[in-house]
Protein backbone atom coordinates (compact mmCIF):
# COMPACT_ATOMS: atom_id res chain seq x y z
CA UNK A 1 0.00 0.00 0.00
CA UNK A 2 1.45 3.34 -1.02
CA UNK A 3 1.86 6.05 1.63
CA UNK A 4 -0.14 9.20 0.82
CA UNK A 5 1.93 12.33 0.09
CA UNK A 6 2.69 14.72 2.92
CA UNK A 7 0.87 18.08 2.97
CA UNK A 8 3.02 20.84 1.62
CA UNK A 9 3.11 24.61 1.30
CA UNK A 10 4.90 27.06 -0.98
CA UNK A 11 7.22 25.20 -3.35
CA UNK A 12 6.08 21.76 -2.24
CA UNK A 13 8.08 21.86 0.99
CA UNK A 14 6.79 20.35 4.25
CA UNK A 15 5.37 22.91 6.69
CA UNK A 16 6.39 22.09 10.25
CA UNK A 17 6.85 23.73 13.59
CA UNK A 18 10.37 24.76 14.63
CA UNK A 19 12.54 21.73 15.23
CA UNK A 20 9.84 19.26 14.10
CA UNK A 21 10.61 16.59 11.56
CA UNK A 22 8.31 16.12 8.56
CA UNK A 23 7.76 12.55 9.78
CA UNK A 24 6.19 13.95 12.97
CA UNK A 25 3.84 16.33 11.14
CA UNK A 26 0.62 14.87 9.84
CA UNK A 27 -1.25 18.05 8.82
CA UNK A 28 0.00 21.46 7.69
CA UNK A 29 -0.17 24.14 10.40
CA UNK A 30 -1.51 27.23 8.66
CA UNK A 31 -2.85 29.14 11.64
CA UNK A 32 -0.69 30.98 14.14
CA UNK A 33 -0.60 29.05 17.37
CA UNK A 34 1.74 28.42 20.23
CA UNK A 35 4.49 27.81 19.39
CA UNK A 36 4.51 29.75 16.11
CA UNK A 37 5.08 27.62 13.02
CA UNK A 38 8.26 28.07 11.05
CA UNK A 39 8.39 27.32 7.36
CA UNK A 40 11.98 26.42 6.50
CA UNK A 41 13.27 26.32 2.93
CA UNK A 42 16.75 25.11 3.88
CA UNK A 43 19.65 27.04 5.36
CA UNK A 44 17.67 28.45 8.28
CA UNK A 45 17.51 27.77 11.99
CA UNK A 46 15.16 24.93 12.81
CA UNK A 47 12.29 24.11 10.49
CA UNK A 48 12.19 20.98 8.40
CA UNK A 49 15.00 18.52 8.98
CA UNK A 50 14.46 16.96 5.61
CA UNK A 51 13.30 18.75 2.50
CA UNK A 52 13.33 18.11 -1.23
CA UNK A 53 16.48 19.33 -2.91
CA UNK A 54 16.26 22.92 -4.14
CA UNK A 55 18.44 24.74 -6.56
CA UNK A 56 21.20 26.43 -4.56
CA UNK A 57 21.52 30.14 -5.34
CA UNK A 58 24.09 32.67 -4.15
CA UNK A 59 21.32 34.80 -2.62
CA UNK A 60 20.72 38.53 -2.74
CA UNK A 61 23.66 40.44 -4.17
CA UNK A 62 24.19 43.32 -1.74
CA UNK A 63 26.69 44.89 -4.13
CA UNK A 64 23.69 45.78 -6.25
CA UNK A 65 20.90 48.13 -5.20
CA UNK A 66 18.25 46.58 -2.96
CA UNK A 67 15.08 48.61 -2.36
CA UNK A 68 13.15 47.77 0.81
CA UNK A 69 9.87 49.45 1.75
CA UNK A 70 7.46 49.91 4.64
CA UNK A 71 3.76 50.59 4.00
CA UNK A 72 0.53 50.52 5.98
CA UNK A 73 -2.02 49.52 3.34
CA UNK A 74 -4.92 49.69 5.83
CA UNK A 75 -6.62 46.57 4.42
CA UNK A 76 -5.50 43.71 2.18
CA UNK A 77 -8.04 40.98 2.93
CA UNK A 78 -9.31 40.85 -0.65
CA UNK A 79 -7.06 38.96 -3.10
CA UNK A 80 -8.36 41.15 -5.91
CA UNK A 81 -6.32 44.03 -4.48
CA UNK A 82 -3.02 42.17 -4.78
CA UNK A 83 -2.40 42.77 -8.53
CA UNK A 84 -2.77 46.53 -8.01
CA UNK A 85 -0.41 46.45 -5.03
CA UNK A 86 2.15 44.45 -7.01
CA UNK A 87 1.98 46.89 -9.91
CA UNK A 88 2.60 49.82 -7.53
CA UNK A 89 5.61 48.11 -6.00
CA UNK A 90 6.97 47.06 -9.38
CA UNK A 91 6.66 50.59 -10.78
CA UNK A 92 8.74 51.94 -7.89
CA UNK A 93 11.20 49.02 -8.20
CA UNK A 94 10.62 47.84 -4.62
CA UNK A 95 12.24 44.45 -4.00
CA UNK A 96 10.96 43.76 -0.48
CA UNK A 97 8.15 45.45 1.45
CA UNK A 98 6.67 45.21 4.93
CA UNK A 99 2.88 45.62 4.93
CA UNK A 100 0.70 46.48 7.93
CA UNK A 101 -2.99 46.31 8.83
CA UNK A 102 -3.44 43.64 6.19
CA UNK A 103 -6.44 42.23 8.13
CA UNK A 104 -5.87 38.67 6.94
CA UNK A 105 -6.48 35.94 9.55
CA UNK A 106 -4.08 33.08 10.14
CA UNK A 107 -0.77 32.73 8.35
CA UNK A 108 0.00 31.62 4.80
CA UNK A 109 1.43 32.87 1.53
CA UNK A 110 0.12 33.85 -1.86
CA UNK A 111 1.66 35.09 -5.12
CA UNK A 112 0.41 37.80 -7.45
CA UNK A 113 1.90 40.10 -10.07
CA UNK A 114 5.52 39.03 -9.58
CA UNK A 115 5.48 39.18 -5.76
CA UNK A 116 4.97 36.58 -3.05
CA UNK A 117 3.23 37.78 0.12
CA UNK A 118 3.77 36.04 3.46
CA UNK A 119 1.20 37.20 6.00
CA UNK A 120 0.48 36.69 9.67
CA UNK A 121 -2.85 37.59 11.28
CA UNK A 122 -5.25 36.88 14.11
CA UNK A 123 -5.39 33.22 15.16
CA UNK A 124 -9.10 33.46 16.06
CA UNK A 125 -10.13 34.28 12.49
CA UNK A 126 -10.85 37.96 13.12
CA UNK A 127 -9.86 40.38 10.38
CA UNK A 128 -7.96 42.86 12.50
CA UNK A 129 -4.39 44.20 12.46
CA UNK A 130 -2.13 41.79 10.57
CA UNK A 131 1.31 42.10 8.97
CA UNK A 132 2.92 40.74 5.82
CA UNK A 133 6.19 40.74 3.93
CA UNK A 134 6.12 40.95 0.15
CA UNK A 135 9.13 39.70 -1.82
CA UNK A 136 9.80 40.10 -5.53
CA UNK A 137 9.82 36.88 -7.52
CA UNK A 138 13.41 37.52 -8.60
CA UNK A 139 14.48 37.16 -4.95
CA UNK A 140 12.13 34.30 -4.10
CA UNK A 141 14.79 31.59 -4.16
CA UNK A 142 16.75 33.50 -1.51
CA UNK A 143 14.06 32.86 1.13
CA UNK A 144 15.23 30.22 3.61
CA UNK A 145 12.84 30.62 6.54
CA UNK A 146 9.42 32.14 7.23
CA UNK A 147 8.24 32.61 10.83
CA UNK A 148 4.77 34.02 11.56
CA UNK A 149 4.65 35.21 15.18
CA UNK A 150 1.28 36.90 15.62
CA UNK A 151 -0.88 39.63 14.13
CA UNK A 152 1.79 42.25 14.91
CA UNK A 153 5.10 40.52 14.05
CA UNK A 154 6.36 38.49 11.08
CA UNK A 155 9.91 37.35 10.34
CA UNK A 156 11.53 36.18 7.09
CA UNK A 157 15.14 35.06 6.74
CA UNK A 158 16.89 35.34 3.38
CA UNK A 159 20.29 34.44 2.03
CA UNK A 160 22.62 37.02 0.51
CA UNK A 161 26.04 36.68 -1.03
CA UNK A 162 27.85 37.43 2.24
CA UNK A 163 25.60 35.60 4.68
CA UNK A 164 21.97 35.92 5.74
CA UNK A 165 19.43 38.69 6.24
CA UNK A 166 16.67 38.71 8.86
CA UNK A 167 13.67 40.86 7.92
CA UNK A 168 11.07 41.60 10.59
CA UNK A 169 7.75 43.34 9.88
CA UNK A 170 6.03 44.92 12.89
CA UNK A 171 2.82 46.81 13.61
CA UNK A 172 3.17 48.57 16.97
CA UNK A 173 0.26 49.64 19.21
CA UNK A 174 -0.99 53.19 18.78
CA UNK A 175 -0.35 55.92 21.32
CA UNK A 176 -3.82 55.57 22.88
CA UNK A 177 -3.26 51.91 23.83
CA UNK A 178 -2.31 50.99 27.38
CA UNK A 179 1.34 51.13 28.41
CA UNK A 180 1.26 47.45 29.43
CA UNK A 181 0.24 46.43 25.91
CA UNK A 182 3.05 48.47 24.38
CA UNK A 183 5.65 47.02 26.73
CA UNK A 184 4.43 43.49 26.01
CA UNK A 185 4.73 44.15 22.29
CA UNK A 186 8.35 45.30 22.54
CA UNK A 187 9.17 42.42 24.89
CA UNK A 188 7.85 39.94 22.31
CA UNK A 189 9.71 41.77 19.54
CA UNK A 190 12.93 41.47 21.55
CA UNK A 191 12.35 37.74 21.96
CA UNK A 192 11.86 37.37 18.19
CA UNK A 193 15.10 39.23 17.46
CA UNK A 194 16.90 37.05 20.01
CA UNK A 195 16.15 34.13 17.68
CA UNK A 196 17.93 35.86 14.78
CA UNK A 197 21.59 34.79 14.47
CA UNK A 198 23.81 37.70 15.58
CA UNK A 199 25.77 37.69 12.32
CA UNK A 200 22.63 38.27 10.21
CA UNK A 201 21.98 41.59 8.52
CA UNK A 202 18.98 42.82 10.54
CA UNK A 203 16.30 45.00 8.95
CA UNK A 204 13.09 45.93 10.79
CA UNK A 205 10.17 47.31 8.77
CA UNK A 206 7.30 48.78 10.69
CA UNK A 207 4.41 51.05 11.38
CA UNK A 208 5.68 51.97 14.83
CA UNK A 209 3.01 54.62 15.42
CA UNK A 210 5.86 56.77 16.76
CA UNK A 211 7.83 59.81 15.68
CA UNK A 212 11.53 60.07 16.45
CA UNK A 213 11.57 63.64 17.75
CA UNK A 214 14.33 66.12 16.94
CA UNK A 215 16.50 65.82 20.08
CA UNK A 216 19.37 63.36 19.66
CA UNK A 217 20.79 63.43 23.19
CA UNK A 218 21.50 59.85 24.18
CA UNK A 219 20.32 58.49 20.82
CA UNK A 220 23.04 59.74 18.46
CA UNK A 221 23.64 56.17 17.31
CA UNK A 222 20.16 55.61 15.90
CA UNK A 223 18.83 59.01 14.77
CA UNK A 224 20.38 61.94 12.94
CA UNK A 225 19.65 65.70 13.20
CA UNK A 226 16.83 65.21 10.68
CA UNK A 227 14.34 63.59 13.04
CA UNK A 228 10.77 64.83 13.16
CA UNK A 229 7.80 65.28 15.44
CA UNK A 230 7.35 65.68 19.18
CA UNK A 231 8.57 62.87 21.39
CA UNK A 232 6.00 60.89 23.41
CA UNK A 233 5.73 57.47 25.07
CA UNK A 234 5.75 55.59 21.77
CA UNK A 235 8.78 57.60 20.65
CA UNK A 236 10.75 56.63 23.76
CA UNK A 237 9.86 52.95 23.31
CA UNK A 238 10.98 53.06 19.67
CA UNK A 239 14.26 54.87 20.41
CA UNK A 240 15.11 52.62 23.35
CA UNK A 241 14.45 49.57 21.20
CA UNK A 242 16.62 50.93 18.37
CA UNK A 243 19.46 51.76 20.75
CA UNK A 244 19.37 48.37 22.48
CA UNK A 245 19.52 46.59 19.12
CA UNK A 246 21.98 49.02 17.52
CA UNK A 247 19.57 49.89 14.74
CA UNK A 248 19.61 53.04 12.65
CA UNK A 249 16.29 54.73 11.81
CA UNK A 250 16.92 55.26 8.12
CA UNK A 251 14.58 58.16 7.38
CA UNK A 252 16.14 60.42 10.01
CA UNK A 253 19.52 60.43 8.26
CA UNK A 254 18.38 62.32 5.17
CA UNK A 255 17.17 65.91 5.03
CA UNK A 256 13.84 66.32 3.26
CA UNK A 257 11.29 69.12 2.98
CA UNK A 258 8.47 68.70 5.47
CA UNK A 259 6.03 67.77 2.69
CA UNK A 260 8.26 64.82 1.74
CA UNK A 261 8.77 63.54 5.28
CA UNK A 262 5.43 62.56 6.77
CA UNK A 263 4.05 59.05 6.21
CA UNK A 264 0.59 59.38 7.82
CA UNK A 265 -2.06 62.05 7.56
CA UNK A 266 -5.25 62.37 9.61
CA UNK A 267 -8.07 63.84 7.55
CA UNK A 268 -10.15 64.33 10.68
CA UNK A 269 -7.58 66.29 12.67
CA UNK A 270 -5.34 67.59 9.90
CA UNK A 271 -2.25 66.08 11.56
CA UNK A 272 0.70 64.76 9.56
CA UNK A 273 3.43 62.61 11.13
CA UNK A 274 6.26 60.31 10.19
CA UNK A 275 5.40 57.08 12.03
CA UNK A 276 6.42 54.43 9.47
CA UNK A 277 10.09 53.53 9.52
CA UNK A 278 12.84 51.30 8.15
CA UNK A 279 15.47 50.29 10.72
CA UNK A 280 18.78 48.71 9.73
CA UNK A 281 21.68 47.36 11.75
CA UNK A 282 24.65 49.71 12.01
CA UNK A 283 26.93 46.68 11.78
CA UNK A 284 26.46 46.76 8.02
CA UNK A 285 27.05 50.08 6.26
CA UNK A 286 24.62 49.46 3.45
CA UNK A 287 22.15 52.34 3.83
CA UNK A 288 22.31 54.58 0.75
CA UNK A 289 19.06 56.53 0.82
CA UNK A 290 15.56 56.67 2.33
CA UNK A 291 12.57 58.62 1.08
CA UNK A 292 8.76 58.80 1.12
CA UNK A 293 6.79 58.32 -2.11
CA UNK A 294 3.73 60.53 -2.33
CA UNK A 295 2.82 59.00 -5.69
CA UNK A 296 2.16 55.58 -4.13
CA UNK A 297 -1.59 55.39 -3.51
CA UNK A 298 -3.53 52.29 -2.58
CA UNK A 299 -7.30 52.46 -2.16
CA UNK A 300 -8.21 54.23 1.09
CA UNK A 301 -4.92 54.08 2.97
CA UNK A 302 -3.85 57.28 4.71
CA UNK A 303 -0.21 56.16 4.85
CA UNK A 304 2.62 56.70 2.41
CA UNK A 305 5.20 54.23 1.22
CA UNK A 306 8.70 54.57 2.72
CA UNK A 307 11.56 53.06 0.70
CA UNK A 308 15.16 52.62 1.83
CA UNK A 309 17.92 51.87 -0.65
CA UNK A 310 20.67 49.47 0.38
CA UNK A 311 23.96 48.73 -1.30
CA UNK A 312 27.20 47.35 0.07
CA UNK A 313 30.50 48.88 -1.02
CA UNK A 314 33.39 46.47 -0.58
CA UNK A 315 36.91 47.81 -1.02
CA UNK A 316 39.08 45.17 -2.64
CA UNK A 317 42.82 45.12 -2.18
CA UNK A 318 44.63 45.48 -5.47
CA UNK A 319 47.67 43.24 -5.72
CA UNK A 320 50.24 44.40 -8.23
CA UNK A 321 51.61 41.67 -10.46
CA UNK A 322 54.73 43.62 -11.40
CA UNK A 323 58.28 42.76 -10.33
CA UNK A 324 59.26 44.00 -6.88
CA UNK A 325 62.80 45.00 -5.95
CA UNK A 326 64.00 43.02 -2.94
CA UNK A 327 66.62 44.65 -0.67
CA UNK A 328 68.91 42.26 1.22
CA UNK A 329 69.82 44.62 4.06
CA UNK A 330 71.47 41.87 6.05
CA UNK A 331 74.39 41.96 3.55
CA UNK A 332 75.35 45.42 4.87
CA UNK A 333 76.57 43.70 8.02
CA UNK A 334 79.57 42.58 5.94
CA UNK A 335 82.07 45.50 6.12
CA UNK A 336 83.41 44.81 2.63
CA UNK A 337 79.89 44.84 1.13
CA UNK A 338 78.98 47.99 3.08
CA UNK A 339 82.08 49.80 1.80
CA UNK A 340 81.34 48.85 -1.82
CA UNK A 341 77.75 50.06 -1.42
CA UNK A 342 78.89 53.42 -0.02
CA UNK A 343 81.30 53.95 -2.92
CA UNK A 344 78.61 53.11 -5.51
CA UNK A 345 76.15 55.58 -3.95
CA UNK A 346 78.83 58.29 -3.78
CA UNK A 347 79.71 57.86 -7.46
CA UNK A 348 76.06 58.19 -8.50
CA UNK A 349 75.49 61.30 -6.41
CA UNK A 350 78.68 62.93 -7.78
CA UNK A 351 77.16 62.81 -11.27
CA UNK A 352 74.37 65.11 -10.13
CA UNK A 353 76.75 67.86 -9.07
CA UNK A 354 77.79 68.61 -12.67
CA UNK A 355 74.19 69.25 -13.83
CA UNK A 356 72.66 72.75 -13.80
CA UNK A 357 69.36 72.26 -15.67
CA UNK A 358 66.72 71.34 -13.01
CA UNK A 359 64.74 69.15 -15.42
CA UNK A 360 67.79 67.14 -16.45
CA UNK A 361 68.86 66.99 -12.80
CA UNK A 362 65.52 65.51 -11.77
CA UNK A 363 65.42 62.84 -14.49
CA UNK A 364 69.05 61.90 -13.84
CA UNK A 365 68.33 61.59 -10.13
CA UNK A 366 65.39 59.24 -10.77
CA UNK A 367 67.45 57.17 -13.19
CA UNK A 368 70.56 56.86 -11.07
CA UNK A 369 68.85 56.24 -7.76
JONOR-V223737 format. One record per pair of residues at least 24 apart in sequence whose C-alpha atoms are under 8 Angstrom apart, sorted by sequence separation. I is the first residue (numbers start at 0). GAP is how many residues later the second one is. D is the distance in whole Angstrom. If there is no record, write none. Layout:
i=I gap=GAP d=D
i=I gap=GAP d=D
//
This chain:
i=14 gap=24 d=5
i=15 gap=24 d=8
i=102 gap=24 d=4
i=103 gap=24 d=7
i=115 gap=24 d=8
i=209 gap=24 d=5
i=210 gap=24 d=6
i=218 gap=24 d=7
i=221 gap=24 d=7
i=226 gap=24 d=8
i=227 gap=24 d=8
i=285 gap=24 d=5
i=286 gap=24 d=7
i=13 gap=25 d=8
i=14 gap=25 d=7
i=68 gap=25 d=7
i=75 gap=25 d=8
i=76 gap=25 d=6
i=102 gap=25 d=5
i=103 gap=25 d=8
i=104 gap=25 d=7
i=208 gap=25 d=7
i=209 gap=25 d=5
i=220 gap=25 d=7
i=221 gap=25 d=6
i=222 gap=25 d=6
i=226 gap=25 d=5
i=285 gap=25 d=5
i=19 gap=26 d=8
i=20 gap=26 d=8
i=21 gap=26 d=6
i=66 gap=26 d=7
i=67 gap=26 d=6
i=68 gap=26 d=8
i=70 gap=26 d=7
i=72 gap=26 d=6
i=73 gap=26 d=7
i=74 gap=26 d=6
i=75 gap=26 d=5
i=76 gap=26 d=6
i=85 gap=26 d=7
i=86 gap=26 d=7
i=101 gap=26 d=8
i=102 gap=26 d=5
i=103 gap=26 d=6
i=207 gap=26 d=8
i=211 gap=26 d=8
i=220 gap=26 d=8
i=221 gap=26 d=4
i=222 gap=26 d=6
i=225 gap=26 d=5
i=226 gap=26 d=8
i=250 gap=26 d=7
i=285 gap=26 d=5
i=18 gap=27 d=5
i=19 gap=27 d=7
i=20 gap=27 d=6
i=21 gap=27 d=7
i=66 gap=27 d=5
i=67 gap=27 d=6
i=68 gap=27 d=6
i=69 gap=27 d=6
i=70 gap=27 d=6
i=71 gap=27 d=6
i=72 gap=27 d=6
i=73 gap=27 d=5
i=74 gap=27 d=5
i=75 gap=27 d=6
i=76 gap=27 d=5
i=85 gap=27 d=5
i=100 gap=27 d=7
i=101 gap=27 d=6
i=102 gap=27 d=5
i=122 gap=27 d=8
i=211 gap=27 d=7
i=220 gap=27 d=7
i=221 gap=27 d=6
i=222 gap=27 d=8
i=224 gap=27 d=7
i=225 gap=27 d=6
i=249 gap=27 d=7
i=250 gap=27 d=7
i=284 gap=27 d=7
i=285 gap=27 d=7
i=12 gap=28 d=7
i=17 gap=28 d=5
i=18 gap=28 d=5
i=19 gap=28 d=6
i=20 gap=28 d=5
i=21 gap=28 d=7
i=65 gap=28 d=8
i=66 gap=28 d=5
i=67 gap=28 d=5
i=68 gap=28 d=4
i=69 gap=28 d=5
i=70 gap=28 d=5
i=71 gap=28 d=4
i=72 gap=28 d=6
i=73 gap=28 d=6
i=74 gap=28 d=6
i=75 gap=28 d=7
i=85 gap=28 d=7
i=100 gap=28 d=4
i=101 gap=28 d=5
i=102 gap=28 d=8
i=117 gap=28 d=8
i=119 gap=28 d=5
i=121 gap=28 d=7
i=122 gap=28 d=8
i=209 gap=28 d=7
i=223 gap=28 d=5
i=224 gap=28 d=7
i=225 gap=28 d=6
i=248 gap=28 d=7
i=249 gap=28 d=6
i=277 gap=28 d=8
i=17 gap=29 d=5
i=18 gap=29 d=7
i=19 gap=29 d=7
i=20 gap=29 d=7
i=65 gap=29 d=6
i=66 gap=29 d=7
i=67 gap=29 d=6
i=68 gap=29 d=6
i=69 gap=29 d=6
i=70 gap=29 d=6
i=71 gap=29 d=6
i=72 gap=29 d=7
i=73 gap=29 d=8
i=82 gap=29 d=6
i=85 gap=29 d=6
i=99 gap=29 d=7
i=100 gap=29 d=5
i=101 gap=29 d=6
i=118 gap=29 d=7
i=119 gap=29 d=7
i=120 gap=29 d=6
i=121 gap=29 d=5
i=222 gap=29 d=6
i=223 gap=29 d=5
i=225 gap=29 d=6
i=248 gap=29 d=6
i=249 gap=29 d=6
i=262 gap=29 d=7
i=276 gap=29 d=7
i=277 gap=29 d=8
i=16 gap=30 d=6
i=17 gap=30 d=8
i=18 gap=30 d=7
i=71 gap=30 d=8
i=81 gap=30 d=6
i=82 gap=30 d=5
i=99 gap=30 d=6
i=100 gap=30 d=6
i=101 gap=30 d=7
i=119 gap=30 d=6
i=120 gap=30 d=4
i=165 gap=30 d=7
i=207 gap=30 d=7
i=222 gap=30 d=7
i=248 gap=30 d=5
i=249 gap=30 d=7
i=260 gap=30 d=7
i=261 gap=30 d=8
i=275 gap=30 d=7
i=277 gap=30 d=7
i=15 gap=31 d=6
i=16 gap=31 d=8
i=81 gap=31 d=8
i=99 gap=31 d=5
i=119 gap=31 d=6
i=120 gap=31 d=8
i=247 gap=31 d=5
i=248 gap=31 d=7
i=259 gap=31 d=8
i=260 gap=31 d=6
i=14 gap=32 d=8
i=15 gap=32 d=6
i=98 gap=32 d=6
i=99 gap=32 d=7
i=119 gap=32 d=8
i=246 gap=32 d=6
i=247 gap=32 d=5
i=259 gap=32 d=6
i=14 gap=33 d=7
i=97 gap=33 d=7
i=98 gap=33 d=5
i=119 gap=33 d=7
i=246 gap=33 d=5
i=247 gap=33 d=6
i=259 gap=33 d=8
i=13 gap=34 d=7
i=97 gap=34 d=6
i=98 gap=34 d=6
i=119 gap=34 d=6
i=165 gap=34 d=6
i=169 gap=34 d=7
i=171 gap=34 d=8
i=173 gap=34 d=8
i=174 gap=34 d=7
i=246 gap=34 d=4
i=247 gap=34 d=6
i=259 gap=34 d=7
i=97 gap=35 d=5
i=98 gap=35 d=7
i=118 gap=35 d=7
i=163 gap=35 d=8
i=164 gap=35 d=5
i=165 gap=35 d=6
i=166 gap=35 d=6
i=167 gap=35 d=6
i=168 gap=35 d=6
i=169 gap=35 d=6
i=170 gap=35 d=6
i=171 gap=35 d=6
i=172 gap=35 d=7
i=173 gap=35 d=5
i=174 gap=35 d=8
i=245 gap=35 d=6
i=246 gap=35 d=6
i=253 gap=35 d=7
i=96 gap=36 d=6
i=97 gap=36 d=6
i=132 gap=36 d=7
i=152 gap=36 d=7
i=162 gap=36 d=8
i=163 gap=36 d=5
i=164 gap=36 d=4
i=165 gap=36 d=5
i=166 gap=36 d=5
i=167 gap=36 d=5
i=168 gap=36 d=5
i=169 gap=36 d=5
i=170 gap=36 d=5
i=171 gap=36 d=5
i=172 gap=36 d=7
i=173 gap=36 d=8
i=244 gap=36 d=8
i=245 gap=36 d=6
i=253 gap=36 d=7
i=265 gap=36 d=7
i=13 gap=37 d=7
i=95 gap=37 d=7
i=96 gap=37 d=5
i=131 gap=37 d=7
i=162 gap=37 d=7
i=163 gap=37 d=6
i=164 gap=37 d=6
i=165 gap=37 d=6
i=166 gap=37 d=6
i=167 gap=37 d=6
i=168 gap=37 d=6
i=169 gap=37 d=7
i=170 gap=37 d=6
i=171 gap=37 d=6
i=241 gap=37 d=8
i=245 gap=37 d=8
i=249 gap=37 d=7
i=264 gap=37 d=6
i=12 gap=38 d=6
i=95 gap=38 d=6
i=96 gap=38 d=7
i=130 gap=38 d=7
i=162 gap=38 d=8
i=164 gap=38 d=8
i=166 gap=38 d=7
i=169 gap=38 d=7
i=263 gap=38 d=6
i=264 gap=38 d=7
i=12 gap=39 d=7
i=95 gap=39 d=5
i=130 gap=39 d=7
i=249 gap=39 d=8
i=250 gap=39 d=5
i=263 gap=39 d=4
i=94 gap=40 d=6
i=95 gap=40 d=6
i=130 gap=40 d=7
i=211 gap=40 d=8
i=249 gap=40 d=6
i=250 gap=40 d=7
i=262 gap=40 d=5
i=263 gap=40 d=6
i=94 gap=41 d=5
i=106 gap=41 d=7
i=129 gap=41 d=8
i=262 gap=41 d=5
i=93 gap=42 d=8
i=128 gap=42 d=8
i=261 gap=42 d=8
i=262 gap=42 d=7
i=262 gap=43 d=7
i=94 gap=44 d=8
i=228 gap=44 d=7
i=227 gap=45 d=8
i=228 gap=45 d=7
i=227 gap=46 d=7
i=76 gap=50 d=8
i=185 gap=51 d=8
i=185 gap=55 d=8
i=250 gap=57 d=8
i=174 gap=58 d=7
i=249 gap=58 d=7
i=174 gap=59 d=6
i=173 gap=60 d=8
i=210 gap=62 d=7
i=210 gap=63 d=6
i=209 gap=64 d=7
i=210 gap=64 d=5
i=209 gap=65 d=5
i=208 gap=66 d=5
i=209 gap=66 d=8
i=207 gap=67 d=6
i=208 gap=67 d=7
i=206 gap=68 d=6
i=207 gap=68 d=6
i=99 gap=69 d=8
i=206 gap=69 d=4
i=207 gap=69 d=7
i=98 gap=70 d=7
i=99 gap=70 d=7
i=100 gap=70 d=8
i=205 gap=70 d=6
i=206 gap=70 d=6
i=97 gap=71 d=5
i=99 gap=71 d=6
i=205 gap=71 d=6
i=97 gap=72 d=8
i=204 gap=72 d=6
i=205 gap=72 d=7
i=204 gap=73 d=5
i=30 gap=74 d=8
i=31 gap=74 d=6
i=203 gap=74 d=6
i=204 gap=74 d=6
i=30 gap=75 d=4
i=31 gap=75 d=6
i=202 gap=75 d=7
i=203 gap=75 d=5
i=29 gap=76 d=7
i=30 gap=76 d=5
i=202 gap=76 d=6
i=203 gap=76 d=6
i=29 gap=77 d=6
i=30 gap=77 d=8
i=202 gap=77 d=5
i=29 gap=78 d=6
i=201 gap=78 d=6
i=202 gap=78 d=7
i=59 gap=79 d=7
i=200 gap=79 d=8
i=201 gap=79 d=5
i=58 gap=80 d=8
i=200 gap=80 d=7
i=58 gap=82 d=7
i=59 gap=82 d=7
i=200 gap=82 d=8
i=58 gap=83 d=5
i=200 gap=83 d=7
i=56 gap=84 d=7
i=57 gap=84 d=8
i=56 gap=85 d=7
i=31 gap=88 d=7
i=31 gap=89 d=8
i=31 gap=90 d=7
i=32 gap=90 d=7
i=31 gap=91 d=5
i=30 gap=92 d=6
i=46 gap=98 d=8
i=59 gap=98 d=8
i=61 gap=98 d=7
i=9 gap=99 d=7
i=58 gap=99 d=7
i=59 gap=99 d=6
i=60 gap=99 d=6
i=61 gap=99 d=7
i=43 gap=100 d=6
i=44 gap=100 d=8
i=58 gap=100 d=5
i=59 gap=100 d=4
i=60 gap=100 d=5
i=42 gap=101 d=6
i=43 gap=101 d=6
i=57 gap=101 d=7
i=58 gap=101 d=4
i=59 gap=101 d=6
i=40 gap=102 d=7
i=41 gap=102 d=5
i=42 gap=102 d=8
i=57 gap=102 d=7
i=58 gap=102 d=5
i=40 gap=103 d=4
i=41 gap=103 d=7
i=57 gap=103 d=5
i=39 gap=104 d=6
i=40 gap=104 d=6
i=39 gap=105 d=4
i=38 gap=106 d=6
i=39 gap=106 d=6
i=99 gap=106 d=8
i=37 gap=107 d=7
i=38 gap=107 d=5
i=97 gap=107 d=6
i=98 gap=107 d=8
i=99 gap=107 d=7
i=37 gap=108 d=6
i=38 gap=108 d=6
i=96 gap=108 d=8
i=97 gap=108 d=7
i=37 gap=109 d=5
i=36 gap=110 d=6
i=37 gap=110 d=7
i=35 gap=111 d=7
i=36 gap=111 d=7
i=35 gap=112 d=6
i=36 gap=112 d=8
i=35 gap=113 d=6
i=43 gap=113 d=7
i=35 gap=114 d=8
i=31 gap=116 d=7
i=31 gap=117 d=7
i=31 gap=118 d=6
i=69 gap=135 d=6
i=70 gap=135 d=8
i=71 gap=135 d=7
i=68 gap=136 d=7
i=69 gap=136 d=6
i=70 gap=136 d=7
i=69 gap=137 d=7
i=71 gap=204 d=8
i=70 gap=205 d=7
i=69 gap=206 d=7
i=69 gap=207 d=7
i=69 gap=208 d=7
i=87 gap=208 d=7
i=68 gap=209 d=7
i=84 gap=213 d=7
i=93 gap=213 d=8
i=83 gap=214 d=8
i=72 gap=225 d=7
i=73 gap=226 d=7
i=74 gap=226 d=8
i=73 gap=227 d=5
i=72 gap=228 d=5
i=73 gap=228 d=8
i=71 gap=229 d=7
i=72 gap=230 d=7
i=71 gap=231 d=6
i=70 gap=232 d=7
i=71 gap=232 d=7
i=70 gap=233 d=6
i=71 gap=233 d=8
i=70 gap=234 d=5
i=69 gap=235 d=6
i=70 gap=235 d=6
i=68 gap=236 d=7
i=69 gap=236 d=5
i=68 gap=237 d=5
i=69 gap=237 d=7
i=68 gap=238 d=4
i=67 gap=239 d=6
i=68 gap=239 d=6
i=66 gap=240 d=6
i=67 gap=240 d=5
i=66 gap=241 d=6
i=67 gap=241 d=6
i=66 gap=242 d=5
i=67 gap=242 d=8
i=65 gap=243 d=6
i=66 gap=243 d=6
i=64 gap=244 d=7
i=65 gap=244 d=5
i=64 gap=245 d=6
i=65 gap=245 d=6
i=64 gap=246 d=5
i=63 gap=247 d=6
i=61 gap=248 d=7
i=62 gap=248 d=5
i=63 gap=248 d=7
i=61 gap=249 d=5
i=62 gap=249 d=5
i=61 gap=250 d=5
i=62 gap=250 d=6
i=62 gap=251 d=8
//
